């Protein structure tokens, strides 16, 4: 059990927030009147009081809200909690969706003192149930539900698509198939065939959002811009070659050109990353082939499986 020490809001993004006496959390929106509220996964930001006090101990005079945080909570090391952890504050219920964030232009506190702890120590949440909150409220930690759906992210790799010159058909197909199979598709993104961009995006999805299965489409061929397998290998801590090999073997029954695929698959943390082909037809065939076995692999990876040897 923790304690809510302060509630902060701001009218504009990228600015320091100001403490308020109370606030209303609105379901699937965030804090009423706050610039970060909206229909996305970063509706409310949380930061531990202990992290702020440690920053102050370094000689920096910072007020609550200086790091752009909405809720300052005593008693939790948020960064070491898994995504999916829920927090009950009075009638309101939050679910943690992301750990940390990227700083592109740096906030006001960074320009003032040369550092900001929010990208390292802050977390974000969405509002599952609304309610009024105020400093002094108890904050109850609720572990992620054991039967929650596995999460999925779909990443389309395409230079032309990222420039708006080609319609993405493979990404929506992956999302549709995964959703129909019971997965919670939390992100669908399109990025160019750029090595550093792919590495950064896969790390974000695996580390900050802790997605269970990350599917990519495109960039697995012989072109000099086809670097998805190399970027995947760079990110993964352990490879899972059997998945890519199985997809190639199955695809060979459809076309001999399947031998030209360089797709890879591997594991980072508790995230499984799988490269799929670029064409919608090949995506549908390949994903349909691996789906029956995919869930059991994720159960083992995330520790949800039991008595595996007896199956």
Protein Blocks (a to p, Z undefined) as FASTA:
>chain_A
ZZdfbdcddfbehiacdddfbdcddehkbpehiakgccdfklbccddfklmmmmmmnopa
cdehklopabdcehiafklpcehiacdehjbccddfbgcjddfkopfklmmnopafklmm
gccdddfbgcdddehiacddddddfkbccddddddddfklmnopaccfklmmmmmmmmmn
opacfbdcdddddfklmmmmmmmmmmmnopabdcdeejiambfklmklmmmmmmpmbdcf
klmmmmmmmmmmmomklmmpccdcddehjaccddddfbfklmmmmmmmmmmmmmmmmmmm
nopaghkllZZ
